Amino acid sequence: MKASEIFAFLAGAAAATGITLLCTTEKGKKIREQVAKNLSKEEIDKLIEKLKCQRKNAPTEADIEDDLFETEDDQE
């Protein structure tokens, strides 16, 4: 891989990140305001903890790949 290809990739990634931040900052603020209107601080904390637990129990990428490429012989 050439240095110019690596540089092009990094420049594209940086540009995409910048554009994303510029476009979504206001939307993220609106979403946070709407959530704050509908949920109390305690409810938000409970929701965050629930999501963290689900994340811990989520299958890894390797688990998913194993399931996708499992042969019929493995299933028996």
C-alpha distance (Angstrom), angle and dihedral (degrees) to the residues before:
residue distance angle dihedral
M1 . . .
K2 3.79 . .
A3 3.78 124.1 .
S4 3.81 89.5 -121.2
E5 3.80 90.3 58.0
I6 3.79 91.7 50.8
F7 3.80 90.8 47.6
A8 3.82 91.2 49.4
F9 3.79 90.8 50.9
L10 3.82 93.2 49.1
A11 3.80 92.0 46.2
G12 3.79 90.7 50.8
A13 3.79 92.0 48.2
A14 3.81 91.2 49.8
A15 3.79 92.1 48.3
A16 3.80 92.0 48.7
T17 3.79 91.2 49.6
G18 3.79 92.1 50.1
I19 3.79 93.6 47.9
T20 3.80 91.0 47.6
L21 3.80 92.4 51.8
L22 3.79 91.8 47.9
C23 3.79 93.4 49.2
T24 3.79 100.6 41.2
T25 3.79 103.6 38.9
E26 3.80 94.4 87.1
K27 3.79 92.8 42.1
G28 3.80 91.2 50.6
K29 3.80 90.2 51.0
K30 3.82 91.1 51.4
I31 3.79 91.5 48.8
R32 3.81 91.7 50.3
E33 3.82 90.3 49.5
Q34 3.81 92.0 50.3
V35 3.79 92.2 48.6
A36 3.81 90.6 48.4
K37 3.81 90.4 52.2
N38 3.81 93.4 51.8
L39 3.81 102.1 37.4
S40 3.77 134.5 46.2
K41 3.81 121.3 -128.4
E42 3.81 90.1 -102.8
E43 3.81 92.4 51.5
I44 3.80 90.9 49.6
D45 3.82 90.6 49.9
K46 3.83 90.8 50.3
L47 3.80 90.7 49.4
I48 3.80 91.4 50.2
E49 3.82 91.5 50.0
K50 3.80 90.7 48.6
L51 3.81 90.7 51.7
K52 3.81 91.0 48.4
C53 3.82 90.6 53.1
Q54 3.79 91.5 49.0
R55 3.79 89.9 49.8
K56 3.81 91.4 52.5
N57 3.81 90.4 51.7
A58 3.80 95.2 44.4
P59 3.79 116.6 112.7
T60 3.77 116.9 -103.3
E61 3.77 123.1 -118.4
A62 3.80 88.9 -104.9
D63 3.83 90.8 54.6
I64 3.79 90.6 52.2
E65 3.80 92.3 48.4
D66 3.81 90.4 49.3
D67 3.80 90.0 53.0
L68 3.80 92.7 47.1
F69 3.78 94.8 50.7
E70 3.78 97.9 38.6
T71 3.80 110.2 129.7
E72 3.78 125.3 -134.8
D73 3.80 89.7 -108.0
D74 3.81 89.9 57.9
Q75 3.80 91.4 53.7
E76 3.81 94.1 59.3
